[in-house]
Amino acid sequence: MKHCPLCDKSYGDELSTCPLDGARLSTSPAGDPVVGQVIKGRYRVLRKLGEGGMGSVYLADQLSISRKVALKVLHREFTRDHEFVQRFHQEARLAAALNHPAITTVFDFD
C-alpha cells in the first residue's frame, strides 16, 4: 500500500504518483504488520505516525464515516499486564471527558 503525503489518500502498490495532486507516493515501512490491516472491523491502518514507550500511533481511516483518526496500538508486552490495561482505559475515559483545542479528542477505546 502507498500513501500520498499531500492529500492523505492511500493507493495500491502499482501507482508511483498520486492521481489527484501528482505527489510522489510513499510506501509503508516494511516489516510493520499493522499497516494495511483493518482493526476491530472499524479502522483501516494507513501509515505509522510515531512510536513511544507505550505503543505506536498510526493514521487510520474510521471506515463507518470515512474519518481520519490517530489510532494508538499498545506494545504487546503491555497488553498482557491487566493492571496496565486498566490504567490505560482509565486514562482514556478521563481524556474523553476533556474538551479543549490543545487536547486530542478521544472517540473510542478497546
N, CA and C atoms as an extended XYZ file, in Angstrom:
330
Properties=species:S:1:pos:R:3:atomname:S:1:resname:S:1:resid:I:1 pbc="F F F"
N         0.841       -1.168        0.000 N   MET     1
C         0.000        0.000        0.000 CA  MET     1
C         0.893        1.240        0.000 C   MET     1
N         0.490        2.258       -0.790 N   LYS     2
C         1.234        3.514       -0.850 CA  LYS     2
C         0.350        4.659       -0.392 C   LYS     2
N         1.004        5.729        0.056 N   HIS     3
C         0.299        6.842        0.681 CA  HIS     3
C         0.749        8.162        0.079 C   HIS     3
N        -0.215        9.091       -0.126 N   CYS     4
C         0.107       10.434       -0.609 CA  CYS     4
C         0.294       11.364        0.584 C   CYS     4
N         1.451       12.010        0.706 N   PRO     5
C         1.686       12.902        1.840 CA  PRO     5
C         0.900       14.211        1.755 C   PRO     5
N         0.390       14.562        0.573 N   LEU     6
C        -0.356       15.816        0.421 CA  LEU     6
C        -1.845       15.662        0.712 C   LEU     6
N        -2.487       14.709        0.051 N   CYS     7
C        -3.945       14.572        0.216 CA  CYS     7
C        -4.331       13.493        1.225 C   CYS     7
N        -3.348       12.734        1.714 N   ASP     8
C        -3.577       11.714        2.739 CA  ASP     8
C        -4.368       10.507        2.250 C   ASP     8
N        -4.424       10.284        0.961 N   LYS     9
C        -5.130        9.133        0.399 CA  LYS     9
C        -4.153        7.964        0.255 C   LYS     9
N        -4.697        6.750        0.257 N   SER    10
C        -3.884        5.550        0.077 CA  SER    10
C        -4.236        4.887       -1.243 C   SER    10
N        -3.221        4.277       -1.866 N   TYR    11
C        -3.385        3.643       -3.174 CA  TYR    11
C        -2.643        2.317       -3.189 C   TYR    11
N        -2.939        1.511       -4.197 N   GLY    12
C        -2.251        0.240       -4.373 CA  GLY    12
C        -0.803        0.448       -4.772 C   GLY    12
N        -0.036       -0.619       -4.705 N   ASP    13
C         1.402       -0.553       -4.982 CA  ASP    13
C         1.738       -0.282       -6.442 C   ASP    13
N         0.771       -0.401       -7.350 N   GLU    14
C         1.056       -0.218       -8.775 CA  GLU    14
C         1.273        1.246       -9.160 C   GLU    14
N         0.812        2.200       -8.352 N   LEU    15
C         0.982        3.624       -8.655 CA  LEU    15
C         2.256        4.171       -8.025 C   LEU    15
N         2.850        5.179       -8.663 N   SER    16
C         4.025        5.839       -8.085 CA  SER    16
C         3.738        7.297       -7.749 C   SER    16
N         2.705        7.882       -8.380 N   THR    17
C         2.306        9.260       -8.077 CA  THR    17
C         0.810        9.313       -7.811 C   THR    17
N         0.407       10.297       -7.040 N   CYS    18
C        -0.998       10.473       -6.685 CA  CYS    18
C        -1.781       10.969       -7.901 C   CYS    18
N        -2.872       10.302       -8.269 N   PRO    19
C        -3.661       10.755       -9.408 CA  PRO    19
C        -4.401       12.070       -9.142 C   PRO    19
N        -4.531       12.467       -7.885 N   LEU    20
C        -5.233       13.711       -7.549 CA  LEU    20
C        -4.334       14.936       -7.605 C   LEU    20
N        -3.109       14.819       -7.067 N   ASP    21
C        -2.253       16.007       -6.975 CA  ASP    21
C        -0.846       15.814       -7.546 C   ASP    21
N        -0.539       14.621       -8.029 N   GLY    22
C         0.752       14.371       -8.661 CA  GLY    22
C         1.915       14.155       -7.715 C   GLY    22
N         1.659       14.162       -6.412 N   ALA    23
C         2.738       13.968       -5.436 CA  ALA    23
C         3.260       12.536       -5.505 C   ALA    23
N         4.535       12.390       -5.193 N   ARG    24
C         5.148       11.059       -5.164 CA  ARG    24
C         4.593       10.284       -3.969 C   ARG    24
N         4.145        9.058       -4.211 N   LEU    25
C         3.579        8.226       -3.155 CA  LEU    25
C         4.688        7.553       -2.364 C   LEU    25
N         4.492        7.453       -1.051 N   SER    26
C         5.461        6.763       -0.202 CA  SER    26
C         4.924        5.380        0.137 C   SER    26
N         5.831        4.459        0.369 N   THR    27
C         5.429        3.104        0.733 CA  THR    27
C         5.404        2.970        2.243 C   THR    27
N         4.593        2.064        2.715 N   SER    28
C         4.542        1.781        4.142 CA  SER    28
C         5.847        1.118        4.545 C   SER    28
N         6.322        1.393        5.757 N   PRO    29
C         7.569        0.773        6.188 CA  PRO    29
C         7.469       -0.751        6.154 C   PRO    29
N         8.463       -1.369        5.565 N   ALA    30
C         8.489       -2.830        5.512 CA  ALA    30
C         8.603       -3.380        6.922 C   ALA    30
N         7.946       -4.467        7.162 N   GLY    31
C         8.055       -5.115        8.448 CA  GLY    31
C         7.049       -4.643        9.481 C   GLY    31
N         6.228       -3.637        9.168 N   ASP    32
C         5.206       -3.210       10.119 CA  ASP    32
C         3.903       -3.903        9.744 C   ASP    32
N         3.566       -4.968       10.450 N   PRO    33
C         2.398       -5.764       10.071 CA  PRO    33
C         1.066       -5.059       10.305 C   PRO    33
N         1.052       -3.973       11.047 N   VAL    34
C        -0.203       -3.282       11.349 CA  VAL    34
C        -0.679       -2.454       10.156 C   VAL    34
N         0.257       -1.857        9.409 N   VAL    35
C        -0.104       -1.012        8.273 CA  VAL    35
C        -0.835       -1.852        7.227 C   VAL    35
N        -1.993       -1.351        6.798 N   GLY    36
C        -2.816       -2.049        5.815 CA  GLY    36
C        -3.883       -2.935        6.434 C   GLY    36
N        -3.800       -3.185        7.740 N   GLN    37
C        -4.769       -4.050        8.409 CA  GLN    37
C        -6.032       -3.275        8.780 C   GLN    37
N        -7.137       -4.009        8.945 N   VAL    38
C        -8.373       -3.443        9.483 CA  VAL    38
C        -8.458       -3.905       10.933 C   VAL    38
N        -8.529       -2.941       11.843 N   ILE    39
C        -8.542       -3.225       13.276 CA  ILE    39
C        -9.983       -3.230       13.784 C   ILE    39
N       -10.361       -4.325       14.441 N   LYS    40
C       -11.690       -4.484       15.040 CA  LYS    40
C       -12.818       -4.229       14.039 C   LYS    40
N       -12.544       -4.389       12.754 N   GLY    41
C       -13.553       -4.168       11.725 CA  GLY    41
C       -13.961       -2.717       11.552 C   GLY    41
N       -13.234       -1.801       12.228 N   ARG    42
C       -13.652       -0.392       12.225 CA  ARG    42
C       -12.624        0.571       11.667 C   ARG    42
N       -11.338        0.227       11.755 N   TYR    43
C       -10.289        1.176       11.375 CA  TYR    43
C        -9.299        0.528       10.411 C   TYR    43
N        -9.114        1.132        9.234 N   ARG    44
C        -8.084        0.664        8.299 CA  ARG    44
C        -6.823        1.483        8.561 C   ARG    44
N        -5.732        0.816        8.910 N   VAL    45
C        -4.479        1.486        9.244 CA  VAL    45
C        -3.775        1.896        7.952 C   VAL    45
N        -3.490        3.204        7.830 N   LEU    46
C        -2.894        3.743        6.615 CA  LEU    46
C        -1.378        3.848        6.705 C   LEU    46
N        -0.875        4.391        7.825 N   ARG    47
C         0.577        4.517        7.972 CA  ARG    47
C         0.915        4.816        9.426 C   ARG    47
N         2.163        4.564        9.768 N   LYS    48
C         2.646        4.818       11.126 CA  LYS    48
C         3.007        6.288       11.262 C   LYS    48
N         2.539        6.902       12.343 N   LEU    49
C         2.864        8.299       12.629 CA  LEU    49
C         4.025        8.429       13.601 C   LEU    49
N         4.122        7.506       14.545 N   GLY    50
C         5.185        7.593       15.536 CA  GLY    50
C         5.135        6.428       16.503 C   GLY    50
N         6.119        6.415       17.391 N   GLU    51
C         6.208        5.333       18.366 CA  GLU    51
C         6.734        5.890       19.671 C   GLU    51
N         6.183        5.385       20.767 N   GLY    52
C         6.624        5.811       22.081 CA  GLY    52
C         6.843        4.612       22.971 C   GLY    52
N         6.995        4.863       24.245 N   GLY    53
C         7.255        3.800       25.195 CA  GLY    53
C         6.098        2.840       25.379 C   GLY    53
N         4.862        3.336       25.241 N   MET    54
C         3.677        2.505       25.449 CA  MET    54
C         3.213        1.786       24.192 C   MET    54
N         3.454        2.386       23.032 N   GLY    55
C         2.943        1.786       21.806 CA  GLY    55
C         3.231        2.645       20.598 C   GLY    55
N         2.561        2.322       19.507 N   SER    56
C         2.721        3.042       18.249 CA  SER    56
C         1.427        3.767       17.919 C   SER    56
N         1.559        4.890       17.218 N   VAL    57
C         0.400        5.664       16.780 CA  VAL    57
C         0.368        5.626       15.261 C   VAL    57
N        -0.811        5.335       14.729 N   TYR    58
C        -0.998        5.199       13.292 CA  TYR    58
C        -2.077        6.156       12.805 C   TYR    58
N        -1.952        6.571       11.551 N   LEU    59
C        -3.044        7.252       10.871 CA  LEU    59
C        -3.953        6.152       10.358 C   LEU    59
N        -5.240        6.276       10.653 N   ALA    60
C        -6.199        5.256       10.229 CA  ALA    60
C        -7.446        5.930        9.687 C   ALA    60
N        -8.202        5.166        8.929 N   ASP    61
C        -9.479        5.630        8.404 CA  ASP    61
C       -10.575        4.923        9.181 C   ASP    61
N       -11.452        5.695        9.833 N   GLN    62
C       -12.599        5.115       10.517 CA  GLN    62
C       -13.611        4.771        9.427 C   GLN    62
N       -13.761        3.495        9.138 N   LEU    63
C       -14.476        3.037        7.955 CA  LEU    63
C       -15.942        3.453        7.921 C   LEU    63
N       -16.613        3.474        9.054 N   SER    64
C       -18.052        3.752        9.068 CA  SER    64
C       -18.398        5.157        8.601 C   SER    64
N       -17.487        6.117        8.834 N   ILE    65
C       -17.790        7.503        8.455 CA  ILE    65
C       -16.665        8.167        7.673 C   ILE    65
N       -15.701        7.386        7.228 N   SER    66
C       -14.568        7.893        6.430 CA  SER    66
C       -13.874        9.079        7.096 C   SER    66
N       -13.610        8.949        8.381 N   ARG    67
C       -12.914        9.997        9.128 CA  ARG    67
C       -11.490        9.537        9.406 C   ARG    67
N       -10.533       10.430        9.219 N   LYS    68
C        -9.142       10.137        9.555 CA  LYS    68
C        -8.983       10.280       11.065 C   LYS    68
N        -8.335        9.292       11.671 N   VAL    69
C        -8.125        9.293       13.116 CA  VAL    69
C        -6.703        8.848       13.422 C   VAL    69
N        -6.238        9.201       14.606 N   ALA    70
C        -4.990        8.651       15.131 CA  ALA    70
C        -5.379        7.435       15.964 C   ALA    70
N        -4.706        6.340       15.734 N   LEU    71
C        -5.016        5.088       16.404 CA  LEU    71
C        -3.793        4.636       17.185 C   LEU    71
N        -3.944        4.515       18.500 N   LYS    72
C        -2.829        4.080       19.337 CA  LYS    72
C        -2.938        2.579       19.575 C   LYS    72
N        -1.861        1.873       19.272 N   VAL    73
C        -1.802        0.424       19.464 CA  VAL    73
C        -0.717        0.151       20.497 C   VAL    73
N        -1.114       -0.444       21.616 N   LEU    74
C        -0.160       -0.730       22.685 CA  LEU    74
C         0.842       -1.794       22.259 C   LEU    74
N         2.074       -1.662       22.785 N   HIS    75
C         3.068       -2.716       22.591 CA  HIS    75
C         2.539       -3.998       23.230 C   HIS    75
N         2.855       -5.108       22.607 N   ARG    76
C         2.320       -6.404       23.030 CA  ARG    76
C         2.576       -6.703       24.516 C   ARG    76
N         3.743       -6.345       25.017 N   GLU    77
C         4.045       -6.677       26.418 CA  GLU    77
C         3.105       -5.976       27.396 C   GLU    77
N         2.576       -4.812       27.024 N   PHE    78
C         1.643       -4.100       27.899 CA  PHE    78
C         0.245       -4.700       27.847 C   PHE    78
N        -0.125       -5.307       26.729 N   THR    79
C        -1.472       -5.872       26.607 CA  THR    79
C        -1.663       -7.086       27.507 C   THR    79
N        -0.574       -7.663       27.976 N   ARG    80
C        -0.645       -8.841       28.854 CA  ARG    80
C        -0.704       -8.464       30.332 C   ARG    80
N        -0.498       -7.190       30.633 N   ASP    81
C        -0.486       -6.705       32.015 CA  ASP    81
C        -1.861       -6.109       32.337 C   ASP    81
N        -2.688       -6.882       33.036 N   HIS    82
C        -4.069       -6.485       33.322 CA  HIS    82
C        -4.143       -5.133       34.030 C   HIS    82
N        -3.272       -4.913       34.995 N   GLU    83
C        -3.268       -3.649       35.740 CA  GLU    83
C        -2.934       -2.473       34.814 C   GLU    83
N        -1.973       -2.660       33.940 N   PHE    84
C        -1.606       -1.606       32.993 CA  PHE    84
C        -2.771       -1.289       32.058 C   PHE    84
N        -3.436       -2.321       31.543 N   VAL    85
C        -4.569       -2.121       30.633 CA  VAL    85
C        -5.686       -1.364       31.344 C   VAL    85
N        -5.942       -1.680       32.603 N   GLN    86
C        -6.960       -0.954       33.371 CA  GLN    86
C        -6.590        0.519       33.514 C   GLN    86
N        -5.312        0.814       33.788 N   ARG    87
C        -4.862        2.211       33.887 CA  ARG    87
C        -5.018        2.927       32.551 C   ARG    87
N        -4.688        2.237       31.462 N   PHE    88
C        -4.827        2.813       30.126 CA  PHE    88
C        -6.292        3.153       29.834 C   PHE    88
N        -7.205        2.257       30.177 N   HIS    89
C        -8.637        2.515       29.976 CA  HIS    89
C        -9.108        3.684       30.832 C   HIS    89
N        -8.629        3.766       32.068 N   GLN    90
C        -8.994        4.880       32.942 CA  GLN    90
C        -8.506        6.201       32.351 C   GLN    90
N        -7.274        6.239       31.848 N   GLU    91
C        -6.749        7.449       31.209 CA  GLU    91
C        -7.583        7.826       29.990 C   GLU    91
N        -7.999        6.830       29.215 N   ALA    92
C        -8.821        7.098       28.029 CA  ALA    92
C       -10.169        7.683       28.432 C   ALA    92
N       -10.780        7.148       29.483 N   ARG    93
C       -12.065        7.685       29.957 CA  ARG    93
C       -11.910        9.129       30.434 C   ARG    93
N       -10.842        9.399       31.169 N   LEU    94
C       -10.608       10.764       31.654 CA  LEU    94
C       -10.330       11.720       30.499 C   LEU    94
N        -9.517       11.302       29.549 N   ALA    95
C        -9.207       12.149       28.392 CA  ALA    95
C       -10.454       12.397       27.548 C   ALA    95
N       -11.330       11.410       27.445 N   ALA    96
C       -12.558       11.566       26.661 CA  ALA    96
C       -13.492       12.602       27.276 C   ALA    96
N       -13.368       12.827       28.576 N   ALA    97
C       -14.225       13.807       29.248 CA  ALA    97
C       -13.748       15.240       29.041 C   ALA    97
N       -12.534       15.408       28.521 N   LEU    98
C       -11.970       16.745       28.319 CA  LEU    98
C       -12.344       17.292       26.951 C   LEU    98
N       -12.534       18.613       26.893 N   ASN    99
C       -12.840       19.270       25.628 CA  ASN    99
C       -12.026       20.554       25.551 C   ASN    99
N       -10.915       20.497       24.821 N   HIS   100
C       -10.030       21.654       24.693 CA  HIS   100
C        -9.282       21.532       23.371 C   HIS   100
N        -9.077       22.654       22.658 N   PRO   101
C        -8.412       22.576       21.354 CA  PRO   101
C        -6.977       22.041       21.408 C   PRO   101
N        -6.336       22.117       22.557 N   ALA   102
C        -4.949       21.660       22.673 CA  ALA   102
C        -4.849       20.202       23.127 C   ALA   102
N        -5.994       19.553       23.337 N   ILE   103
C        -6.014       18.171       23.812 CA  ILE   103
C        -6.681       17.299       22.757 C   ILE   103
N        -6.046       16.191       22.428 N   THR   104
C        -6.599       15.263       21.445 CA  THR   104
C        -7.929       14.710       21.925 C   THR   104
N        -8.917       14.697       21.041 N   THR   105
C       -10.230       14.146       21.363 CA  THR   105
C       -10.174       12.626       21.297 C   THR   105
N       -10.700       11.976       22.322 N   VAL   106
C       -10.780       10.517       22.342 CA  VAL   106
C       -12.181       10.132       21.873 C   VAL   106
N       -12.255        9.364       20.776 N   PHE   107
C       -13.537        8.927       20.234 CA  PHE   107
C       -13.915        7.535       20.712 C   PHE   107
N       -12.921        6.684       20.924 N   ASP   108
C       -13.193        5.278       21.180 CA  ASP   108
C       -11.962        4.639       21.817 C   ASP   108
N       -12.145        3.561       22.554 N   PHE   109
C       -11.025        2.749       23.025 CA  PHE   109
C       -11.526        1.345       23.274 C   PHE   109
N       -10.609        0.400       23.178 N   ASP   110
C       -10.989       -1.004       23.336 CA  ASP   110
C        -9.803       -1.794       23.846 C   ASP   110
